[in-house]
Amino acid sequence: MAPVEERKLLGAAASNSNNQEAADDDEGPNLWTSILSEVSTRSRSKLPTGKNILVLGEDGSGKTTLMAKLQGAEHNKKGRGLEYLYLNIHDEDRDDHTRCNVWILDGELYHKGLLKFAVSGDNLKNTLAVFVADMARPWTIMDSLQKWASVLREHIDKLKIQPEEMRILEQKLVKEFQEYVEPEEGTHGSPQRRAPVPGQEEEEVVLPLGENVLTHNLGIPVLVVCTKCDAVSVLEKEHDYRDEHFDFIQSHIRRFCLEYGAALIYTSIKEEKNVDLLYKYLVHKMYDFQFTTPALVVEKDAVFIPAGWDKDKKIAILYENFATVKQDDAYEDIIGRPLIKKPVHDKEVASEDEQVFLMKQQSLLAKQPATPSRPADSPRQPGGSPRTPRQPGGTNMVTAVPPITSGTPKGPAAANEGVLANFFNSLLSKKTGSPGSPGAGGVQNAAKKPGQKPILTDVQAELDRMSRKPDPVVTTNSSPTENEA
């Protein structure tokens, strides 16, 4: 019996070993199959390459600074032409990396021809447009948005994309807008990308859009970013902006976003406001990462409205705060460009030419009527005083004195003649005392000229006659007359 039992045990052990080897042989192919399947799945789920972000906006709106901040670098230089940056995208769950291209166009329309290097017919489907508006200059926002949207529309039309392909891009944008679901509060999701459900596109039915929604469908996602929102306090202090003004601005921007199916976000680099939120939303739109932040409309300087959330009824809530403005008012009528007051010292710097000033004064003096400087002046006063201008004939003042008629003057004429006599006596005394004096020289010159000697003799005779008659008026006025001489 013992040999038979031993043989049975040996046969059972051999059978078990054969079964285990067979099982190991079956697990080998299954293990390799699972590894290859996982590698294949990871290769298909890698982050896509060739994604592009196109940034458009006015000069000085902060386009380059904003994108450099998202890149993690400090940038204080002003961009020129078509500038290129990139964003590093990292998928933590799959440990995958990629780069997202960023193209920043200069604020001058002259450079719009450079768009062909950034957006082409091949990469249009992988492009997202960002319109940057400057909140520090709110009066330029709507004109800027309309201008750059028209530039992009014109460029897309020039790409000559097939109508069927363009229709597919437009329908995709409409579908994303309609399928937006606001995340619940308190939801914390990972940055892992959502895998598309097979056959979902065929099962979903796109509902008709509301009025004024996606009336300008560009076929690509659009994001409106308002920069420098820290300037809200400055606008309140310096330009007397109130809450209704900021609600009025927001309502116009949101209506623009509805027309293009765009999202809206207010940012501030200075205060680090909504910068991280902007990065997460860009990654969500470009790479389908999970995004869990709901719309934010409470703070006037930190607004965030994702694409697909807004409606005309939600915008109408802002109209309830309007007191002095109306929803149908033109944007430029309410948010106008402030008047720039020139400093007063600018006018003081511009001085008039000296010669021009003197000519004006001369013309003013010529228009004024001549007034007698002293009561003693009369048409008969001789030109012996040094202050009296010379006669047109160029003759000396003494020679210009008309001969005085003989006779005894009476009344005021006698006083005047006494003054004249005293004046000419002083001239004659200077002639004898100081030969080099101007008065003496004038008399000598007059005496030397031919034809003038009789006049001088008559004058001397008349002076002798007048000096023999004492007059109290002469004594009184002699002093100032001599000083005048």
C-alpha positions in Angstrom: 0.0 0.0 0.0 2.8 2.3 0.8 4.3 2.4 -2.7 0.8 3.1 -4.2 0.2 6.1 -1.9 3.6 7.5 -2.6 3.0 7.3 -6.3 -0.3 9.1 -5.9 1.3 11.9 -3.9 4.1 12.3 -6.5 1.5 12.5 -9.3 -0.5 15.2 -7.5 2.6 17.3 -6.9 3.6 17.0 -10.5 0.1 18.0 -11.6 0.1 21.1 -9.3 3.5 22.3 -10.6 2.3 21.9 -14.2 -0.9 24.0 -13.4 1.2 26.7 -11.7 3.6 27.0 -14.7 0.6 27.3 -17.0 -0.9 30.1 -14.8 2.5 31.9 -14.9 2.5 31.6 -18.7 -0.9 33.1 -18.9 -0.1 36.0 -16.5 3.0 37.0 -18.6 1.2 38.1 -21.7 -1.5 39.8 -19.6 1.1 41.9 -17.7 2.8 43.0 -20.8 -0.5 43.8 -22.4 -1.5 46.0 -19.4 1.9 47.9 -19.5 1.6 48.5 -23.3 -2.0 49.7 -22.8 -1.0 52.1 -20.1 1.8 53.5 -22.2 -0.5 53.9 -25.1 -3.1 55.7 -23.0 -0.4 58.1 -21.6 0.8 58.8 -25.1 -2.7 59.7 -26.2 -3.3 61.8 -23.0 -0.2 63.9 -23.3 -0.6 67.7 -23.3 -1.1 68.9 -26.8 1.5 71.2 -28.4 1.1 74.1 -30.7 -1.5 76.0 -28.6 -1.4 79.8 -29.2 -2.6 82.8 -27.2 -3.0 86.1 -29.2 -3.0 89.3 -27.1 -4.4 92.5 -28.6 -4.8 95.9 -27.0 -3.8 99.6 -26.9 -0.3 100.9 -26.2 0.3 101.2 -22.5 -2.6 98.9 -21.5 -0.2 96.4 -19.8 -0.3 93.5 -22.3 3.4 92.5 -22.1 3.5 93.1 -18.3 0.5 90.9 -17.8 1.8 88.0 -19.8 5.3 88.3 -18.3 3.6 88.1 -14.9 1.8 84.9 -15.9 5.2 83.6 -17.1 6.7 84.3 -13.7 9.1 87.0 -14.9 9.4 90.7 -14.3 9.0 92.8 -17.5 9.2 96.6 -17.5 9.9 97.1 -21.2 7.5 98.2 -23.8 6.8 95.7 -26.5 7.4 96.5 -30.2 5.9 94.9 -33.3 4.9 91.3 -32.7 6.4 90.0 -29.4 6.7 86.3 -28.5 6.5 84.7 -25.0 5.5 81.3 -23.8 3.8 79.8 -20.7 5.0 76.7 -19.0 2.1 74.2 -18.6 2.5 71.4 -16.1 0.1 68.5 -15.5 0.9 67.2 -12.0 -1.3 64.1 -12.2 0.4 62.8 -15.4 3.8 64.6 -14.8 3.7 66.1 -18.2 5.0 69.4 -19.5 4.4 71.6 -22.5 4.6 75.2 -23.7 1.9 77.5 -24.7 2.9 80.2 -27.3 1.9 83.8 -26.5 1.9 86.4 -29.3 1.5 90.1 -28.3 0.8 92.6 -31.1 1.8 96.2 -30.8 -0.9 98.7 -30.1 -0.5 100.5 -33.4 -2.7 99.4 -36.3 0.4 99.8 -38.5 1.6 96.4 -37.2 -1.6 94.4 -37.9 0.1 92.9 -40.9 2.3 90.9 -38.6 -0.7 88.8 -37.5 0.0 86.4 -40.3 3.1 85.1 -38.4 1.0 84.4 -35.3 -2.4 83.1 -36.6 -2.7 81.0 -39.8 -5.3 78.8 -41.2 -3.6 75.7 -39.7 -3.4 76.9 -36.1 -6.6 78.9 -35.9 -8.4 76.0 -34.2 -5.7 76.0 -31.5 -5.8 79.8 -30.9 -7.4 81.8 -28.1 -7.8 85.6 -28.4 -7.2 88.0 -25.5 -8.5 91.6 -25.7 -6.8 93.8 -23.1 -8.6 96.9 -21.9 -7.1 99.6 -19.7 -9.3 100.4 -16.6 -7.1 103.4 -15.8 -8.5 105.0 -19.0 -12.1 103.7 -19.1 -13.1 106.2 -21.8 -11.0 104.1 -24.3 -12.3 100.7 -23.4 -15.2 100.3 -25.8 -13.5 101.9 -28.8 -10.4 99.6 -28.1 -12.5 96.4 -27.9 -14.4 97.2 -31.1 -11.3 98.1 -33.0 -9.3 95.0 -32.1 -12.2 92.7 -32.7 -12.6 94.2 -36.1 -8.9 93.7 -36.8 -9.1 90.0 -35.8 -12.2 89.5 -37.8 -10.6 91.0 -40.9 -7.5 88.8 -40.4 -9.6 85.6 -40.0 -11.5 86.4 -43.2 -8.2 86.8 -45.1 -7.1 83.3 -44.1 -9.6 81.8 -46.6 -10.6 78.9 -44.4 -13.0 76.4 -46.0 -16.6 77.3 -45.1 -17.2 73.8 -43.7 -14.2 74.0 -41.4 -15.2 77.5 -40.2 -18.7 76.3 -39.5 -17.3 73.4 -37.4 -15.3 75.9 -35.4 -18.2 78.2 -34.9 -20.5 75.3 -33.8 -17.9 74.1 -31.3 -17.8 77.5 -29.7 -21.6 77.7 -29.5 -21.6 74.2 -28.0 -19.1 75.2 -25.3 -21.1 78.3 -24.5 -24.3 76.3 -24.1 -22.8 73.5 -22.1 -21.3 75.7 -19.4 -22.3 74.6 -15.9 -21.4 76.7 -12.9 -19.4 74.7 -10.4 -20.8 74.3 -6.9 -19.4 76.3 -4.1 -16.7 74.5 -2.0 -15.8 72.1 -4.8 -12.1 71.4 -4.9 -10.9 69.7 -8.1 -7.5 68.7 -9.3 -5.9 70.1 -12.4 -6.4 66.7 -14.1 -7.9 67.0 -17.5 -11.4 65.7 -18.2 -11.5 62.9 -20.7 -14.1 63.3 -23.4 -17.0 60.9 -23.4 -17.1 58.8 -26.7 -20.1 59.7 -28.8 -21.1 62.7 -26.7 -21.0 65.1 -29.6 -23.6 63.0 -31.5 -25.9 62.7 -28.5 -25.9 66.4 -27.4 -28.3 68.8 -29.1 -27.3 72.5 -29.2 -30.1 74.7 -28.1 -30.7 78.0 -29.8 -28.8 81.0 -28.3 -30.5 84.0 -26.7 -30.8 87.3 -28.3 -27.5 89.3 -28.8 -25.5 86.2 -27.9 -22.6 85.1 -30.2 -23.8 87.4 -33.0 -20.1 87.9 -33.9 -18.7 84.4 -33.8 -15.0 84.3 -34.6 -14.7 80.6 -34.3 -12.1 80.8 -31.5 -12.5 81.4 -27.7 -12.2 85.1 -26.7 -11.2 86.5 -23.3 -11.5 90.2 -22.3 -9.0 91.2 -19.6 -9.3 94.6 -17.9 -6.0 95.6 -16.5 -5.0 98.2 -13.9 -8.2 97.8 -11.9 -6.4 99.3 -8.9 -7.1 102.7 -10.6 -10.7 102.5 -9.5 -9.9 104.4 -6.3 -8.0 107.0 -8.4 -11.0 107.5 -10.7 -13.3 108.0 -7.6 -11.0 110.7 -6.1 -9.8 112.6 -9.2 -12.7 112.2 -11.6 -15.7 111.8 -9.3 -16.6 108.3 -10.5 -19.4 106.6 -8.5 -20.6 103.0 -8.3 -23.1 103.6 -11.1 -20.3 104.7 -13.4 -18.5 101.4 -12.8 -21.7 99.5 -13.2 -22.3 101.3 -16.5 -18.8 100.4 -17.7 -19.3 96.8 -16.7 -22.6 96.5 -18.4 -21.2 97.7 -21.7 -18.2 95.3 -21.5 -20.5 92.4 -20.7 -22.8 93.1 -23.6 -19.7 93.1 -25.8 -18.6 89.8 -24.3 -22.0 88.3 -25.1 -21.8 89.2 -28.7 -18.4 87.4 -29.0 -19.1 84.6 -26.5 -16.2 85.9 -24.5 -15.2 85.7 -20.8 -14.4 88.7 -18.7 -11.9 89.2 -15.9 -10.6 92.2 -14.0 -7.0 92.1 -13.0 -4.4 94.2 -11.2 -0.7 93.4 -11.3 0.0 96.0 -8.7 -2.3 94.4 -6.1 -1.8 90.8 -7.4 -5.6 90.6 -8.0 -7.0 87.8 -10.1 -3.7 87.0 -11.8 -3.6 83.4 -10.7 -7.3 83.1 -11.6 -6.5 84.3 -15.1 -3.7 81.7 -15.5 -6.0 78.8 -14.3 -8.8 79.9 -16.7 -6.4 80.1 -19.7 -5.1 76.6 -18.9 -8.7 75.4 -18.6 -9.7 76.8 -22.0 -6.6 75.7 -23.8 -6.0 72.3 -22.3 -9.3 71.4 -20.7 -8.1 71.3 -17.2 -10.7 71.2 -14.5 -11.8 74.7 -13.4 -13.9 75.1 -10.2 -14.1 78.9 -9.7 -17.6 80.3 -10.1 -18.5 83.8 -11.4 -17.5 86.8 -9.3 -19.6 89.9 -9.6 -19.7 91.4 -6.1 -16.5 93.4 -6.0 -16.4 96.1 -8.7 -12.6 95.8 -9.2 -12.4 92.0 -9.2 -15.1 90.9 -11.6 -14.9 87.4 -13.2 -17.5 86.1 -15.6 -16.7 82.8 -17.5 -17.9 82.3 -21.0 -21.4 80.8 -21.0 -22.5 82.2 -17.6 -23.8 85.6 -18.5 -27.2 86.6 -19.9 -29.1 89.8 -20.6 -31.2 89.3 -17.5 -28.1 89.1 -15.3 -26.7 92.3 -16.9 -30.1 94.0 -16.2 -29.4 93.7 -12.4 -26.7 96.4 -12.9 -29.4 98.8 -14.2 -31.1 98.9 -10.8 -28.2 101.0 -9.4 -28.4 103.6 -12.1 -29.5 107.0 -10.8 -28.2 109.6 -13.2 -27.5 107.4 -16.2 -29.6 105.2 -18.4 -28.8 101.8 -19.9 -29.3 103.1 -23.4 -27.0 106.1 -23.0 -24.1 106.2 -25.3 -20.9 105.1 -23.7 -18.8 108.1 -24.7 -21.5 110.5 -23.4 -21.3 109.1 -19.8 -17.7 108.0 -19.7 -16.0 110.9 -21.5 -12.4 111.8 -21.8 -11.6 114.3 -18.9 -10.5 117.8 -19.7 -6.8 118.3 -19.3 -6.1 121.5 -17.4 -2.9 123.2 -18.6 -0.7 124.6 -15.8 -0.7 128.4 -15.5 3.1 128.6 -15.7 2.9 127.4 -19.3 1.5 130.8 -20.3 4.2 132.7 -18.4 7.0 131.0 -20.2 6.0 132.3 -23.6 7.2 135.9 -23.6 6.7 138.5 -26.2 9.6 139.8 -28.3 11.2 142.9 -26.9 11.0 144.9 -30.2 7.4 143.9 -30.8 6.5 145.1 -27.3 8.3 148.4 -27.8 6.6 149.0 -31.1 3.2 148.3 -29.5 4.0 150.8 -26.8 5.1 153.4 -29.4 1.8 153.0 -31.3 -0.2 153.4 -28.1 1.7 156.6 -27.2 1.2 158.0 -30.7 -2.6 157.5 -30.4 -2.7 159.4 -27.1 -3.4 163.2 -27.3 -0.6 165.6 -26.3 -1.1 167.2 -22.9 0.7 170.3 -21.6 3.4 169.4 -19.1 3.3 172.7 -17.2 1.0 175.7 -17.0 3.7 178.1 -18.3 3.8 176.4 -21.7 2.4 178.4 -24.5 2.6 178.4 -28.3 4.9 181.4 -28.0 7.4 179.6 -25.8 10.9 179.5 -27.4 12.7 176.3 -27.9 15.7 177.2 -25.8 15.2 174.4 -23.3 17.3 171.2 -23.8 14.2 169.1 -23.5 12.4 170.7 -26.4 12.9 168.8 -29.7 14.7 170.5 -32.5 12.7 172.1 -35.3 12.4 170.3 -38.6 14.7 172.8 -40.3 17.6 171.7 -38.1 18.1 175.4 -36.8 19.2 176.1 -33.3 16.6 176.8 -30.6 17.8 180.3 -30.2 17.5 181.1 -33.9 13.9 179.7 -33.9 12.7 182.4 -31.4 10.4 184.9 -33.3 11.2 188.5 -32.8 9.4 190.0 -29.8 7.3 193.0 -30.5 7.8 196.1 -28.5 5.2 197.2 -26.1 4.3 196.8 -22.5 2.7 193.5 -21.7 -0.1 193.4 -19.2 -1.7 190.7 -17.1 -0.5 187.1 -17.4 1.5 187.9 -20.4 3.8 190.1 -18.2 4.4 187.2 -15.8 5.3 184.9 -18.7 7.6 187.5 -20.2 9.3 187.9 -16.8 9.9 184.1 -16.7 11.3 184.1 -20.2 13.5 187.1 -19.4 14.9 185.5 -16.3 15.5 182.3 -18.3 17.4 183.9 -21.1 19.4 186.1 -18.7 20.6 182.8 -17.1 21.6 181.6 -20.5 23.6 184.7 -21.1 25.3 184.6 -17.7 26.3 181.0 -18.4 27.8 182.2 -21.7 30.0 184.7 -20.1 30.9 182.4 -17.1 31.4 179.0 -18.7 32.2 179.2 -22.4 32.1 175.4 -22.7 28.5 175.0 -21.5 25.9 173.6 -23.9 23.8 176.6 -23.7 26.7 179.0 -24.5 27.8 176.8 -27.3 24.3 176.9 -28.7 24.2 180.7 -28.6 27.7 180.9 -30.2 26.8 178.6 -32.9 23.7 180.6 -33.5 25.7 183.9 -33.5 28.2 182.6 -36.0 25.5 181.6 -38.6 24.9 184.3 -41.2 21.5 186.0 -41.1 20.9 185.2 -37.4 22.8 188.1 -35.8 19.9 190.7 -36.1 17.6 188.3 -34.4 20.0 187.9 -31.5 20.4 191.6 -31.2 16.6 192.1 -31.0 16.4 189.4 -28.4 19.1 191.1 -26.3 17.4 194.5 -26.5 14.1 193.0 -25.5 15.7 191.2 -22.6 17.3 194.4 -21.4 13.9 196.1 -21.6 12.2 193.4 -19.6 14.9 193.2 -17.0 14.4 196.8 -16.1 10.8 196.2 -15.0 10.7 194.4 -11.6 8.0 191.8 -11.3 7.2 189.8 -8.2 6.2 186.8 -10.3 9.7 186.6 -11.7 11.2 186.3 -8.3 8.8 183.6 -7.3 9.4 181.4 -10.4 13.0 182.1 -11.0 14.3 179.1 -9.0 12.4 176.3 -10.8 13.2 178.0 -14.2 16.9 178.0 -13.4 16.7 174.4 -12.4 15.1 173.6 -15.6 17.9 175.3 -17.5 
